[in-house]
Amino acid sequence: MAQDHDHDHPHSELDPTELRVRALQSVLTQKGYIDPAALDEIIDTYQTRIGPRNGAQVVARAWSDPAFFDWLVRDASAAIASLGYTGRQGEHMVALANTDAVHNMVVCTLCSCYPWPVLGLPPVWYKSAPYRSRAVRDPRGVLADFGVTLPPGQEIRVWDSTAEVRYLVIPQRPPGSEGLDEAQLAALVTRDSMIGTGLPKSP
């Protein structure tokens, strides 16, 4: 019945790692080492106020401004910083432009290096061992798992993020988006399309 779903079961869908993190957080909070309110503020900032919306603004500007696109590909860190998106985990950025010939996909095979200032917090699957291993061995199969089928002749290039370099994929601008302003274009950009495991929305 409907009322069966009204109760909060905070741990029912957490994996063992997440449970350990919750337990550690509780212990550190009890001992006064961390402030839960400050931690919640950081998480909220990256999940809701930053998230992938910053990256979507970067891509939308690149789609609508050829000069910015060239700058972004040439010096992503500076171009992204010019829009005000800077900070930890985003100091050394490289932008990868998808084309008809090449589709780019990003992974971090060692851990979960991820450009927080433009994409927010990394999704759980990005940090998972299956994605980190299969993205390199079978990128086309991974894309199929995400519902993305590319033309057989389109090359897939997989880029391995590190603590020194993080990547932002510039997806191809979708057909039919001519005449849209930057805000409308940004609404078409998905987080996965900026990782390379998805495509932008159609207008």
PAZAPA-4460 file (N, C-alpha, C; in steps of 0.05 Angstrom, whole numbers, plus 32768, in hexadecimal, padded with zeros to 4 digits):
% residues 203
    n_x    n_y    n_z   ca_x   ca_y   ca_z    c_x    c_y    c_z   seq   type   mol
   8011   7FE8   8000   8000   8000   8000   8012   8019   8000     1      M     A
   8005   8030   7FFA   8015   8049   7FF7   8023   8050   8011     2      A     A
   8015   804C   8028   8022   8054   8040   803B   8044   8047     3      Q     A
   803F   802D   803A   8057   801E   803E   8070   802D   8035     4      D     A
   806C   8040   8023   8083   804F   8018   8088   806A   8025     5      H     A
   8078   8070   803A   807B   808A   8046   8091   808B   805B     6      D     A
   809B   8074   8064   80AF   8073   8079   80CA   8076   806D     7      H     A
   80DC   8083   807C   80F7   8087   8073   8108   8070   807A     8      D     A
   8115   8064   8066   8128   804E   806B   8143   8056   8060     9      H     A
   8152   8066   806F   8169   8074   8065   817F   8061   805C    10      P     A
   8180   8048   8066   8196   8037   805F   818F   8021   804B    11      H     A
   8175   8020   8043   816C   8009   8034   8179   8007   8018    12      S     A
   8182   801D   800D   818D   801C   7FF2   81AA   8024   7FF1    13      E     A
   81B7   8024   8008   81D4   802B   8009   81E5   8012   8006    14      L     A
   81FA   8015   7FF7   820D   7FFF   7FF5   821F   7FFF   800D    15      D     A
   8230   7FEA   8011   8241   7FE8   8028   8254   8000   802C    16      P     A
   825E   800A   8016   8270   8021   8018   8261   803A   8023    17      T     A
   8249   803E   8019   8239   8055   8022   8232   8052   803F    18      E     A
   822C   803A   8048   8225   8035   8064   823D   803B   8075    19      L     A
   8255   8033   806D   826D   8039   807C   8272   8057   807E    20      R     A
   826D   8065   8068   8270   8082   8068   825D   808F   807B    21      V     A
   8244   8086   807B   8230   8091   808E   8239   808C   80AB    22      R     A
   8243   8073   80B0   824B   806D   80CB   8263   807E   80D4    23      A     A
   8276   8082   80C2   828D   8092   80C8   8285   80AF   80CD    24      L     A
   8273   80B9   80BC   8269   80D4   80BF   825C   80D8   80DB    25      Q     A
   824C   80C4   80E3   823F   80C5   80FD   8253   80C6   8114    26      S     A
   8268   80B5   8112   827C   80B5   8127   828B   80CF   8128    27      V     A
   8294   80DA   8111   82A3   80F3   8110   8291   810A   811A    28      L     A
   8278   8109   8114   8265   811E   811D   8263   811D   813C    29      T     A
   8260   8105   8147   825D   8102   8164   8276   810C   8172    30      Q     A
   828D   8108   8166   82A6   8110   8173   82AC   812E   816E    31      K     A
   829C   813B   815D   829F   8157   8158   82B3   815E   8143    32      G     A
   82BC   814B   8133   82D0   8150   811E   82C4   815D   8105    33      Y     A
   82AA   8158   8100   829E   8164   80E9   8283   8170   80F1    34      I     A
   827B   8184   80E2   8262   8193   80E6   824E   8189   80D1    35      D     A
   823A   817A   80D9   8226   8170   80C6   821A   8185   80B4    36      P     A
   8215   819D   80C0   8208   81B2   80B1   821B   81BC   809B    37      A     A
   8235   81BE   80A1   8248   81C7   808D   824B   81B2   8077    38      A     A
   824B   8199   807F   824D   8183   806C   8234   8183   8059    39      L     A
   821D   8186   8065   8204   8187   8055   8205   819E   8042    40      D     A
   8210   81B5   804B   8212   81CD   8039   8224   81C7   8021    41      E     A
   823A   81BA   8026   824C   81B3   8010   823E   81A1   7FFC    42      I     A
   8231   818C   8006   8224   8179   7FF5   820E   8186   7FE5    43      I     A
   81FE   8197   7FF3   81E8   81A5   7FE5   81F3   81B7   7FCF    44      D     A
   8209   81C5   7FD5   8215   81D7   7FC1   821B   81C8   7FA7    45      T     A
   8228   81B1   7FAA   8230   81A3   7F92   8219   8193   7F85    46      Y     A
   8206   818A   7F95   81F0   817A   7F89   81DA   818B   7F7D    47      Q     A
   81D4   81A2   7F89   81BD   81B1   7F80   81C4   81CC   7F74    48      T     A
   81D7   81DB   7F81   81DC   81F6   7F77   81F2   81F6   7F62    49      R     A
   8204   81E2   7F62   8218   81E0   7F4D   8210   81C9   7F3B    50      I     A
   8214   81B1   7F44   820D   819A   7F34   8217   819D   7F17    51      G     A
   820B   8190   7F04   8214   8192   7EE9   820B   81AB   7EDA    52      P     A
   81FD   81BD   7EE8   81F3   81D5   7EDB   8209   81E7   7ED1    53      R     A
   821F   81E9   7EE1   8235   81F9   7ED9   8241   81EF   7EBE    54      N     A
   8245   81D5   7EBD   824F   81C9   7EA5   823D   81CD   7E8D    55      G     A
   8223   81CC   7E92   8210   81D1   7E7D   8212   81ED   7E72    56      A     A
   8217   8200   7E84   821B   821C   7E7B   8234   821E   7E6A    57      Q     A
   8249   8210   7E72   8262   8211   7E62   825D   8205   7E46    58      V     A
   8250   81EF   7E45   824A   81E2   7E2B   8238   81F4   7E1A    59      V     A
   8224   8200   7E26   8212   8211   7E17   8220   8229   7E0C    60      A     A
   8233   8234   7E1B   8243   824B   7E11   8254   8242   7DF9    61      R     A
   8260   822A   7DFC   8271   8220   7DE6   8260   821A   7DCD    62      A     A
   8248   8211   7DD0   8237   820B   7DB9   822F   8225   7DAB    63      W     A
   822C   823B   7DBA   8221   8253   7DAE   8237   8268   7DA8    64      S     A
   824F   8264   7DB1   8265   8277   7DAD   827E   8269   7DA2    65      D     A
   8283   8269   7D88   829A   825B   7D7D   82B5   8264   7D89    66      P     A
   82B7   827D   7D90   82D0   8286   7D9D   82D4   8279   7DB8    67      A     A
   82BF   8277   7DC7   82C0   826A   7DE1   82C6   824D   7DDE    68      F     A
   82B9   8240   7DCA   82BE   8224   7DC5   82DC   821F   7DC0    69      F     A
   82E8   8230   7DAF   8305   822D   7DA9   8316   8231   7DC2    70      D     A
   830E   8244   7DD3   831D   8249   7DEB   831A   8232   7DFF    71      W     A
   8302   8227   7E00   82FD   8211   7E12   830E   81F8   7E0B    72      L     A
   830F   81F3   7DF1   831F   81DC   7DE8   833D   81E1   7DEC    73      V     A
   8345   81FA   7DE9   8361   8201   7DEB   836B   8203   7E08    74      R     A
   835A   820F   7E19   8361   8214   7E35   8348   8213   7E46    75      D     A
   833F   81FA   7E4C   8326   81F6   7E5A   8326   8203   7E75    76      A     A
   833C   8201   7E84   833C   820D   7E9F   8336   822B   7E9F    77      S     A
   8343   8239   7E8C   833F   8256   7E8B   8323   825D   7E81    78      A     A
   831A   824F   7E6C   8300   8254   7E61   82EA   824F   7E75    79      A     A
   82EC   8239   7E84   82D8   8233   7E98   82D9   8247   7EAF    80      I     A
   82F1   824F   7EB7   82F4   8262   7ECD   82E9   827D   7EC5    81      A     A
   82E9   8284   7EAB   82DE   829E   7EA2   82C0   82A0   7EA8    82      S     A
   82B3   8288   7EAB   8296   8288   7EB1   8291   8286   7ECF    83      L     A
   82A7   8286   7EDE   82A5   8287   7EFB   82A4   826B   7F08    84      G     A
   82AA   8256   7EF9   82A9   823B   7F03   82C6   8232   7F09    85      Y     A
   82CE   8235   7F22   82E8   822C   7F2A   82E6   821F   7F45    86      T     A
   82FC   8213   7F4D   82FC   8207   7F68   830A   81ED   7F69    87      G     A
   830A   81E1   7F80   8317   81C7   7F84   830B   81B2   7F72    88      R     A
   831C   81A1   7F68   8316   818C   7F55   8310   8196   7F39    89      Q     A
   8315   81AF   7F34   8311   81BA   7F19   8326   81CC   7F10    90      G     A
   833E   81C9   7F1C   8354   81DC   7F15   8360   81D7   7EFA    91      E     A
   8362   81BE   7EF2   836F   81B7   7ED8   835C   81A8   7EC7    92      H     A
   834E   81B7   7EB6   8339   81AC   7EA5   8342   81A9   7E88    93      M     A
   8337   8194   7E7B   833B   8190   7E5F   8320   818B   7E53    94      V     A
   8319   8199   7E3D   82FF   8196   7E30   8303   8185   7E17    95      A     A
   82F1   8171   7E14   82F2   815E   7DFE   82D9   8161   7DED    96      L     A
   82DD   8169   7DD4   82C6   816F   7DC3   82BE   8156   7DB3    97      A     A
   82A5   814D   7DB6   829B   8137   7DA6   8296   8141   7D89    98      N     A
   829B   812F   7D76   8296   8135   7D5A   8289   811D   7D4D    99      T     A
   8282   8120   7D33   8277   8109   7D25   828B   80F1   7D24   100      D     A
   82A4   80F7   7D26   82B9   80E2   7D24   82C1   80D7   7D3F   101      A     A
   82BF   80E7   7D54   82C9   80DF   7D6E   82B5   80E5   7D84   102      V     A
   82B1   80D1   7D95   82A1   80D5   7DAE   82B3   80D0   7DC5   103      H     A
   82B4   80E3   7DD8   82C5   80E2   7DEF   82B6   80D8   7E08   104      N     A
   82C3   80C9   7E18   82B7   80BF   7E31   82CD   80C0   7E47   105      M     A
   82C4   80C8   7E5F   82D7   80CC   7E75   82D3   80B7   7E8B   106      V     A
   82E9   80AF   7E97   82E8   809C   7EAD   82FF   80A3   7EBF   107      V     A
   82FF   809A   7ED8   8316   809B   7EE9   831B   807F   7EF3   108      C     A
   832F   8072   7EE7   8334   8056   7EED   833E   8050   7F09   109      T     A
   834B   8064   7F15   8357   805F   7F2F   8345   8066   7F46   110      L     A
   8335   807B   7F43   8323   8082   7F59   830A   808F   7F4E   111      C     A
   8306   80A9   7F52   82EF   80B6   7F48   82F4   80D4   7F43   112      S     A
   830B   80DA   7F37   8311   80F6   7F31   82FB   8102   7F1F   113      C     A
   82F2   8119   7F25   82DA   8124   7F18   82DA   8142   7F1B   114      Y     A
   82D1   8151   7F06   82D2   816E   7F07   82BA   817A   7F16   115      P     A
   82BC   817B   7F31   82A6   8185   7F42   829B   81A0   7F3A   116      W     A
   82AC   81B5   7F34   82A1   81CF   7F2F   828E   81D0   7F17   117      P     A
   8292   81BE   7F03   8280   81BF   7EEC   826C   81A8   7EEB   118      V     A
   8271   8192   7EF9   825E   817C   7EF8   8252   8174   7F13   119      L     A
   825A   8181   7F29   8250   817B   7F43   825C   8161   7F4E   120      G     A
   824D   8153   7F5E   8257   813A   7F6A   8255   8123   7F55   121      L     A
   8269   8111   7F55   8268   80FB   7F42   8251   80E8   7F48   122      P     A
   8245   80DE   7F33   822F   80CA   7F37   823B   80B0   7F42   123      P     A
   822B   80A0   7F50   8234   8088   7F5C   8241   8075   7F48   124      V     A
   8235   8073   7F30   823F   8060   7F1C   825B   8068   7F12   125      W     A
   8261   8082   7F12   827B   808B   7F09   8292   8080   7F1B   126      Y     A
   828B   807D   7F35   829F   8073   7F48   829F   8055   7F4A   127      K     A
   828D   8047   7F3C   828B   802A   7F3F   82A1   801C   7F30   128      S     A
   82AA   8005   7F3B   82BF   7FF5   7F2E   82B7   7FEB   7F12   129      A     A
   829E   7FE2   7F0E   8296   7FD9   7EF3   8299   7FEF   7EDE   130      P     A
   8291   8007   7EE4   8294   801D   7ED0   82B1   8023   7ECC   131      Y     A
   82C0   8025   7EE1   82DD   802D   7EDF   82ED   8018   7ECF   132      R     A
   82E5   7FFF   7ED0   82F4   7FEB   7EC1   82E9   7FE7   7EA5   133      S     A
   82CF   7FE6   7EA2   82C3   7FE1   7E88   82C5   7FF8   7E74   134      R     A
   82C5   8011   7E7F   82C6   8028   7E6E   82DF   8028   7E5C   135      A     A
   82F4   801D   7E66   830D   801B   7E57   830D   8003   7E44   136      V     A
   8303   7FEC   7E4E   8304   7FD3   7E3F   82EE   7FD2   7E29   137      R     A
   82D6   7FDC   7E30   82BF   7FD9   7E1F   82AE   7FF2   7E1F   138      D     A
   82B9   8009   7E16   82AA   8022   7E17   828F   8021   7E08   139      P     A
   828F   8013   7DF1   8276   8012   7DE1   8261   8003   7DF0   140      R     A
   826A   7FEE   7DFE   8257   7FDE   7E0E   824C   7FEE   7E26   141      G     A
   825D   7FFE   7E32   8255   800F   7E49   8240   8024   7E3F   142      V     A
   8246   8030   7E28   8233   8043   7E1C   8218   8036   7E17   143      L     A
   8219   801E   7E0D   8200   800F   7E08   81F0   800B   7E22   144      A     A
   81FF   8006   7E38   81F1   8003   7E52   81E3   801D   7E59   145      D     A
   81EE   8034   7E51   81E2   804E   7E56   81CE   8056   7E42   146      F     A
   81C9   8044   7E2F   81B5   804A   7E1A   81BF   805A   7E03   147      G     A
   81D9   805B   7E00   81E5   806B   7DEA   81F1   8059   7DD5   148      V     A
   81E7   805C   7DBD   81F1   804C   7DA6   81FE   8060   7D92   149      T     A
   8217   805D   7D8D   8225   806E   7D7B   8229   8061   7D60   150      L     A
   822D   8070   7D4B   8232   8064   7D31   824B   8053   7D32   151      P     A
   824C   803C   7D24   8263   802A   7D26   827D   8037   7D1F   152      P     A
   827D   804B   7D0D   8296   8058   7D05   829F   806E   7D17   153      G     A
   828F   8075   7D2B   8297   808A   7D3E   82AA   807F   7D53   154      Q     A
   82C2   808A   7D54   82D6   8081   7D67   82CF   808A   7D83   155      E     A
   82D4   8079   7D97   82CF   8080   7DB3   82EA   8083   7DC0   156      I     A
   82F0   809A   7DCB   8308   809F   7DD9   8302   80A1   7DF7   157      R     A
   8310   8091   7E07   830C   8091   7E24   8323   809F   7E31   158      V     A
   831C   80B3   7E42   8330   80C3   7E50   832F   80BD   7E6E   159      W     A
   8347   80B9   7E79   8349   80B1   7E95   8350   80CA   7EA6   160      D     A
   833D   80D3   7EB6   8341   80E9   7EC8   8356   80E2   7EDD   161      S     A
   8364   80F7   7EE6   8378   80F3   7EFB   8375   810A   7F0F   162      T     A
   8386   810A   7F23   8386   8120   7F37   8390   813A   7F2A   163      A     A
   839F   8137   7F14   83AA   814E   7F06   8398   815A   7EF1   164      E     A
   8389   8148   7EE3   8379   8151   7ECC   835D   8145   7ECD   165      V     A
   8349   8156   7EC9   832E   814D   7EC8   8321   8157   7EAE   166      R     A
   830E   8147   7EA4   8304   814C   7E89   82E6   8154   7E89   167      Y     A
   82E0   8164   7E75   82C4   816C   7E6F   82BF   8166   7E52   168      L     A
   82AB   8155   7E4D   82A4   814F   7E31   8291   8164   7E27   169      V     A
   8297   816E   7E0F   8285   8181   7E02   8274   8171   7DEE   170      I     A
   825C   816A   7DF5   824C   815A   7DE2   8245   8169   7DC9   171      P     A
   823E   815A   7DB4   8236   8168   7D9C   821B   8176   7D9F   172      Q     A
   8219   818D   7D94   8200   819C   7D96   81EA   818D   7D87   173      R     A
   81D3   8188   7D94   81BF   8178   7D87   81B1   8187   7D70   174      P     A
   81AA   8178   7D5B   819B   8184   7D45   8181   8191   7D4E   175      P     A
   8179   81A7   7D42   8161   81B4   7D49   8164   81C9   7D5F   176      G     A
   817C   81CD   7D69   8180   81E0   7D7F   8189   81FB   7D75   177      S     A
   8189   81FF   7D5B   8190   8219   7D50   817B   822E   7D59   178      E     A
   8185   8245   7D61   8173   825A   7D69   816D   825A   7D87   179      G     A
   8175   8246   7D95   8171   8245   7DB2   8185   8257   7DC0   180      L     A
   817D   8264   7DD6   8190   8274   7DE5   81A0   8262   7DF7   181      D     A
   81B3   826E   7E06   81C5   825D   7E17   81B6   824E   7E2C   182      E     A
   81A3   825B   7E38   8193   824E   7E4E   8185   8235   7E43   183      A     A
   8179   8239   7E2B   816B   8222   7E1E   817E   820C   7E16   184      Q     A
   8196   8214   7E0D   81AA   8200   7E05   81B4   81F1   7E1E   185      L     A
   81B8   8200   7E34   81C2   81F3   7E4C   81AE   81DE   7E56   186      A     A
   8195   81E2   7E52   8180   81CF   7E5B   8182   81B5   7E4C   187      A     A
   8190   81B5   7E35   8192   819C   7E25   81AB   818C   7E2E   188      L     A
   81BD   8198   7E3D   81D6   818B   7E45   81D1   817A   7E5E   189      V     A
   81D8   8161   7E5C   81D5   814F   7E73   81F0   814A   7E80   190      T     A
   81F0   8142   7E99   8209   813B   7EA7   8217   8125   7E97   191      R     A
   8208   8110   7E90   8215   80F9   7E83   8221   8101   7E68   192      D     A
   8215   8114   7E5A   8220   811C   7E40   823B   812A   7E44   193      S     A
   8240   8136   7E5C   8259   8143   7E61   826E   8130   7E6C   194      M     A
   8266   8117   7E72   8278   8102   7E7A   827E   80F1   7E61   195      I     A
   826B   80F1   7E4F   826D   80E1   7E37   825D   80C7   7E37   196      G     A
   824E   80C3   7E4C   823D   80AB   7E4E   8221   80B0   7E45   197      T     A
   821C   80C8   7E3B   8201   80D0   7E32   8203   80E4   7E1C   198      G     A
   81EC   80EB   7E12   81EA   80FF   7DFD   81D8   8116   7E06   199      L     A
   81DA   812D   7DFA   81C8   8143   7E02   81AB   813C   7DFB   200      P     A
   8199   814B   7E08   817D   8147   7E01   8177   8154   7DE6   201      K     A
   8162   814B   7DDA   8159   8158   7DC1   8147   8170   7DC8   202      S     A
   8148   8185   7DB8   8137   819C   7DBF   8119   8195   7DBE   203      P     A
***
